[in-house]
């Protein structure tokens, strides 16, 4: 059985390839697709089959998916064009005879007001209409959304947001990768929709307290109106479209839209999800390295 992972040069895709190898999948039965294959030369050196897979170039997708049995379609990162990109991938997978598409979607994509949800909901509809068996992996928030920005928090003594006292069931990408690998290698996942979140939900105030505890530097959570938070993100260098998405996502967080208590992630990964303290420690270690 050959399994393929798209966007393998990205963090989640690369971790999923590693998780497949850890589960004993022979490297020669793994296809790693990337827009720029040279960026995953390290995977090729392990024996993984590396192929060009550009969502904007359907021809590359047809070649990348040839002979593939199961596919992890990692959602693109370009807001506003993802439905068209994903449609190219789904059509190529269907034409190639792929027997399962596992798609990394968004939490409660068909019912939530989360800003990123509409493109994911539309993609799910495309997949359902393709006739290819599917599994929807509705990934919750990646804890790295916070722990990759600890340098700024420590420098300014604050974590900014618009989340209020909302709780987020965040987990590191390695946990979501483990779940994806389990679906790609297991049975009984056809037609399933998994809502994936970490075991330990936390507020951003609790996150700030944990950063303070471990770093020895006082850090507080500063809650801002969404417009002010978006402006602060733009001032920090984030493109306005992404700043608005993040600010809007914090509003959804405040309203409980990112609280996921299904236990699906823990069950698929086969272990408890990574605790917040461990994720913060890893983020601080990256700063020191």
Secondary structure, DSSP 4 states (H G I P E B T S, - for coil): --EEESSTTSHHHHHHHHHHHHTT--GGGEEEEESSGGGGHHHHTTT-EEEE--TT-HHHHHHHTTT-SEEEEPPPS-TTTHHHHHHHHHHHHHHHT-SEEEEEEETTTTT---TTHHHHHHHHHHHHHHT--EEEEEE--BTHHHHTTHHHHHHHTEEEES-TT--B--B-HHHHHHHHHHHHH-SS-TT-EEEE--SS-B-HHHHHHHHHHHHSS--EEEE--HHHHHHHHHHTT--HHHHHHHHHHHHHHHTTTT---S-HHHHHHTSPPPPHHHHHHHHHHHHH-
